[in-house]
Amino acid sequence: MSRADKLFVDMCRDILDNGFSSEGQVVRARWEDGIPAHTIKQFGIVNRYDLQEEFPALTLRPTAIKSAVDEMLWIWQRKSNNIKDLSSHIWDQWADENGSIGKAYGYQLGVKYRFPHGEMDQVDNVLWQLKNTPYSRRIMTNIYNFNDLMEMGLEPCAYSMTFNVTGDRLNAILNQRSQDILAANNWNVVQYSVLVHMLAQVSGLKPGQLVHVIADAHIYDRHVEIIREMISRPQYPAPKFSLNPEVKDFYDFTVDDIKVEDYQKNPQIKNIPVAI
């Protein structure tokens, strides 16, 4: 059975059984009808995925892997902050009339900085270090720029990546300040698992572990029963994942270079209410 399913089920049970409810507190998020969107949360969730063991896509319900990767490439490869460069519509509510989400996400990764080895952006710095100084303990990115927060359509949720090479394996830590567990958890896990696979391939490394650290892991009140039903579903083996081995440059990857096979999964959960 999929280890990603087990981690997800254990996390959800912990939140539901031992989490803290925001009922009675003032909360920012609202449902479409204007009612406050309360949550049950746990602080400091840490999930560890061994990418050599399996590709961590949930089988409890389908994850739209190619759509998730398209968003990741929008941020990390295209370094765009405009939803017109994105195939899905998940960012529409945070964009202005021109399609911009402001100085957020991809914009931050495209800003150039001075490094000891030249002027470049954060992604190019990671790529340079993985090829030239792979055992450095300073290979990381951070898009939570306090100077630009007031000009962001949404303050970054998944805000930093730390890369660490052990032997011939590329490991990474994804730090996330906040996560809607039902809507976004496996979406982010899949995205950054693929990113590790891609960066490893173009750097002559093997994918290692992805450690996902979530400061505020929460389940919204209107998601509780959906989650309870979802975690009671049967679990299947993880799908097989591979990349086009011909791609040697990170900027050449497309969603068509991803191959997912034997993805056995439960039915999709439709019309999930989203708090804003």
N, C-alpha and C positions, 0 to 999 in steps of 0.2 A: 504494500500500500504506500501511497505517497507520504513522505515525511512532511512535506509542506502542509498537507491536510491535517496531520496530527498536531503540528505546531499551531496551526490556525484554530483548531478545535480547543486545544488546551488553553490558548490565549483568551478565546471568547468565554470559555467557562470560568476562567479566573476573573475576568472583568465582570461578568454577570453575577458570580457568586460572592466576590470579595471587593468589587469596585465601589467607588465613591459616587453618589448621585448628586447632580447639581440642582435637584428640585429645591425650591425655596431660595435659590441664589439668582442674582441678576446675570443673565447671559446675553451675549451679543447676537448669536445666531438665531434666525427665525425661519419658520416654515413658510411656504408660499401663502398660506392663509393668515400670516402675521403672528401666529402663536409662537411663543418662545420655544426653541428647540433645545431641550435638556438632554444631558448625556449621563451615562454611567462610565467611569473611567478608571484606568490604572496608570500610575506614574512609573516611568522607567522600564518599559517592556524591552527585552532584548531577545531577538530571534536569530539563530545561526543556521545558515544554509550551506551545505557542502555541495558545490557545483560539480564536483567530480562524481558525487554519489547520484545526483538526479538533477533534473531541471525543475525548479520549484513552482510549477503552475498548479493551482488548485484543481482538484477533480470534483469538489463539492458543488461547484458551478463553473461554467466556462469563463476563462479570462480571455478577452480579445487581445491576443498576444501581439499581432501585427499592428493593431491600433495603438497599443501601449508603447511599442517600440518606435512607431512613427512619432509619437509625442516626445520620447526620449531623444530621438535624432533631431527633432525640431529645436530642442534646447541645447544639446551637446554638440551637434554637428553643424546645423544651420545657424545656431546661436541667434535665433529669431525671437522677437517679442510681438510678432504680429500673427494673429490667428488665420490670416489668409494664406500663410505658409504651412498650415496644419490641415491634415485630412479630416479629423474629427471635429465635433462642435462642443467639446467639453469645456472649452475656455470662453465660449461666447458671452456668458453673463458678466465676465470681468473685463471685457474689451470695450474700448471707446468706439466712436462712430467710424474711425479709420481702421479699426481692427487691432489697435495696439493695446497691450497690457502694461504699458509703461516700462520703467527701467527694472523689469523683473525677469527672473529665470534666464532665458537665452541671452538677453541683453548683458547681464552681468558676466556671463562666461565669455562674451566677445570683447570685453574691455581689456585693453592692453596694459601690461605692467612691465616694469624693469626688473629683470631677473639677472643673476650672475652670468647667464649664458645668452643674454640678449633680451630685446623687447618682444613680448608675445602675450597672448591671452592665457587664461588658466588651463584650457584644454590642451593647447599646444605645449604648455609647460609640462603637463602630466605626460604627454606623449614623448617629449624630449627626455624627461627623466627616466621613464621606463626603459628607454633604449640605451641611455648613456650612463645613468647612475641608479640602476634598478634597486639597489639596497639602501637607498636614501630613506630616511624616516621623515622626510618633509614633502612627500608627494601627496598633495591634497588640493581640494577646491572648496570655495565658500562663496555662496551667492547672497548671504544675508548682510547686505551693505547698509549700515545705518544711515549713511549720508543720503541714500536714495529711497528710503522706505516711503516717504511721503509722495513719491512719484511712481509707486508700484500699484498696479491694479489689484494685486494680492501679494501679501508678504509671503515669501517662500515657506512652504511646509517642509519639503525635503530640501535641506539647505546646504549640506556639506558632505563631501566624500573624502575619505582618507584611504590611500592605497598603500599596500605593504607587500613586498615580494619576499617570500620564504622559499629558499631553494629555487625551483623553477615554476613556482605557483604564485599567481597574482591574487591577493586577498583584498577585501575592501570593507570599510565600515560606512554605512549610510546613516547619517544623523537626520532625524525628523522631529520637528518641534511638536507636531500635532498630526493626528491621523483619524479620519473617519474609517473605522475598521471594515465595515460592510462595503462601502463604495470604493475605497482606495487601497486597502492593504495589499492584496495580491497584485494589483495593477502596478504598484511601485516595486514590489519584490521582483516581478517579471522584468520590468524595465531595467533595473539596475543589475540584475543577473545577466541580461543580454549585454549591457554595457561592459561588464567585467569580461565576458566571453570575447567581445570585440577588441577591447584593449589588450587582452592577453594574446590574441591571435596576431595582431599587428606588431607586438613587441617580442615575439618569439617565446612566449610563456604559456603556461596552462592555467585555466581558471581554477581558483582555489575556493575560498570561503567568502560568502557575503554575510556580514553581520549587520542586522537592521536594528537600530536603536530608536525607540519612539518615546519621547518625553511624555506626551499626553495621548494615550491610546484609548479611544472612546467609542462607545456604541450609542447612537441616538435613541431616544425613547421610542420613536416610531419604527425603529429597526429591530427592537428586541425580539419580537415574535418571529420576524424573518430570520434572524440569526439562530434562534432556537431550532427552527425547522431545518435550516441549512446544515447545522452541525450534527443533526441526527441522520443525515443522508449516508448512503454507502460510500466507501472510499475505494478508489481505484489506483493502480500503479501510475507513477508519474510518466508523462509523455517523453519521448525521445527528442532531443534538440541538437541541431547542428548548424554551423555557419558555412557559407560558401568558402572553401579553403583557398580559393584563388585570390581573395581580397587581401591585400597587404597594406593598404592605406586606410586608416579609420574613416577618412572623408569620402571614400568610395563605397562604403556600405549603404545598402538600401534595404527596405523591408523584404524585398524579394530574395535577399541573400540569407534569409532565415528559413530553416526547414524544421517543422514540427510534425512528428509522426506518432501514431498510436495514442492520440489524445482522447482517452475514454473519460467522459465526464457526465455529471448529472445535468438536468435541464436548467436553462438560464432562469434567473429571477428577474422579472420584468417590472417596470414602473416603480423603481425604488425611489422613495421621496428623498430629495436632496435639500439640506438646510443651507441657507445662505447668510 
